[in-house]
């Protein structure tokens, strides 16, 4: 048995063959087991010698098998490494890392500045009623000021895509039910206007609304100036011009000076050196009333700013259309 088993073992070419051999000799119905059981049929005086010999064979076969299996495994590993060599010194492939879209980054930056000033952030809807987008903002039907916003209408009468975040003022006032308010409302706005380097049909605005006892224009100026200093640095200039909005009285617009060393300065600012970033003013009494406040008791200021325009100012970006074109060469710079 031993000689035959060793010869068969030596002939095994791979691991499966070795394992088959092992089953044949050491399995439950294996030959080795049968040989050991054979002791029953051996004459009494020979039993001890038989047992010893059987054990010796068993151990010898097991040892030889273990060695053969280990050798076969090492050979297989060696073959795998040399036939398909792996160069562990090659530099790894860098994984593509996602990053925040510049529009998200600027929104977060704006939000952080206002949060530091104690403003709460509220999101309001992008699909609005004509009533909130216009009427409650002191623009009844056929009011000429409606033409200031080229509106996308929907199939449903009285439902529009909001042209600005200002209808959010009404939502907030009604929810606050007469209590003081200090919020910003970031979100997407839509206008059916000609696309240009400074104007998109889809853009973010961040609305601000503060209502309380004795809120004045000086508070508005102070808030805007503090905000601009943090966004653009102390060396940049803030210009406040008087303006008109139906929902504020008085109304202003705020400009920031375009970086002086930028060669595109004249082209992008139409020769003025300034880019408008927001409209603002003291909340009109009719708007306070629409929101459920008594204009004889409280006052408020509001503003609506364009984060895309602000990012253009921060980085001297010459075309607002770059934001939604999803050109990675542009997006990767932020
Ligand atoms: C408004 O939309 C007013 N609702 C702002 C306001 C709020 C005034 C509260 C008073 C009180 P205006 O149309 O000027 O105003 O837009 C405000 C800002 O949004 C602009 O200064 C500009 O930064 C940005 N903006 C406006 N139109 C576009 C556009 N087509 N593309 C990109 N940004 C725009």
Boltz pocket constraint, residues with backbone or C-beta under 6 A from the ligand:
constraints:
  - pocket:
      binder: B
      contacts: [[A, 148], [A, 163], [A, 164], [A, 165], [A, 166], [A, 191], [A, 193], [A, 198], [A, 199], [A, 200], [A, 201], [A, 202], [A, 203], [A, 204], [A, 205], [A, 207], [A, 208], [A, 245], [A, 247], [A, 248], [A, 251], [A, 252], [A, 254], [A, 276], [A, 277], [A, 278], [A, 279], [A, 280], [A, 281], [A, 302], [A, 303], [A, 304], [A, 305], [A, 306], [A, 307], [A, 308], [A, 309], [A, 320]]
      max_distance: 6.0
